[in-house]
Amino acid sequence: MTIINAGDYLKKHGIKPSLQRIRIFEYLIKNKNHPTVDTIFRELAKEIPTLSKTTVYNTLNLFMEKNIVKVITIEENETRYDADTSLHGHFKCTECSRVYDFDLDVPKFKEEILKGFEIQERHVYFKGICKDCLLN
């Protein structure tokens, strides 16, 4: 995902681009770490001392409403965010807690299986031990 100007991208999606909103969106694009609100807040508060956790929550909710960010809930007690809104899967390492993206071969999935149903969301999650942790 390549976005040259986050402010223009936010405007294009009907979002007024404040400094906080731009930096939160840039963080999501540049750091493919599927962060939590706490992670985003801790990182950005270093450069924006006036940033509040409430602002991060509200901004992420706005981004979700405008469909430029998706929520990832692999664990019941942990909400993460992803700026890649394309259809893809996630793998969470049970050792280091990192979340990795992987491509899905969607054409092989036969939607006829769910004929007559209305699909509103699609999620594919796997849990296990990542290759880095297996080597250690």
N, C-alpha and C positions, 0 to 999 in steps of 0.2 A: 504494500500500500504506500503510494508516494503522493504526498500532498505538499505542494510548494509553499503555499501561504495559508496557514491555519485560519487567520482572520477572514480571508475571502471565502474559505470553505464553510466557516460557521455562518457567514452572511448568506451564502447560497442556500443554506438549510434553515433560514429564518431565525438565526440566533444572533443577538447583538454581541459582538466580540469585545468583551472586557479583557483586561490583562489576565485576570484569574482564569477566565474561560479558555483563552488562547493557550495559556501555559498548561492547563490541565489536559486539553486536547493534544497539544504537542507532546506532553509526557506519555500519553497513551500510544501515540503513533511511534515515537522514538524508542520507547521501552516496551518491548513485546513480552513483558513479564506478567501480564494479566494481573495487575495490582489490585489490592484492596483499597478502600478509602483511606485507611491508616497509612498505607505505603505511599500513596500519592501525597497525602497531607505532610508526612514527615519529610519527604524529598523536596517538595515545593516550598514549605515553610522556611527552608534555609535561604531561599532567594526572595520570597514574598512574606516578610514577617507579619503582615496584617492578615494573611490568609487564615480562615477558620475552617474547622472540620465541617461545619454546617454548610459553608460555601462549596466545599468539595462535594458533599452529598447532593445539595441542590443542583449543582452544575451537572453532575452525572445523571441525575433524574431528568434534567432538561435534555441532555444528549440522548438519553434512551427514548424520550418522547419523540424526538426528531429523527430517530432511527440511525444515528451516526455512531452509537456505542451499543454493545450487547452485554447483558449480564451473564456471567458464568457462575453457576452454583453446582459445583461438583460435590462439595461437602455441605451438609445442612447448615452448619454454623459459620460458613465462610462465603462471602459474596465477592467476586472478582469481576473486573471489567475488561472488555476487549474492543478496540476500535476497528478491528477487522470484522466487518459485518457479513462477509461472504460465508457461504455454507462450508464449514470445515469442522473437524473434530478436535478434541482436547485429550491429552494424556497427563495425569497428575502423578508425580513421583511420590510414593509414600515415605521415602527416606528424606529427600531434600525439600519437598513441598513445591518444587517448580512445576509450572504448567506449560506444556508444549503444544503447539498447533500441529495438525497433520491434515493432509488433503483427503477428501472422501471421493470415492468413485461413485458418484450419484447416479449416473446412467444405469448402473447395474441394479439399483433399487427399483423395484417395480411398484409404482404407486397404485396399480390396479388392486394390490392387496388391500388397500384402504379405500376402494371405490365407494362413494357414498358418504365418506367422512370429510370433514373440513380440517385440513392440517393448518394449525396456527403457529406452531413452533417446531423446530427440529433441533435435537441435541444428541451428540454422540460423545460419550466420555469413557475413558479407560483409566484405570488406576493400576499402579504396579511400581516397579523400580526402574528408573531411567538408566541408560547405558553408562553415563558418567558415574553414578553411584554403584553400579555393578562392577566397575573397574577398580573402585577403591576398596 
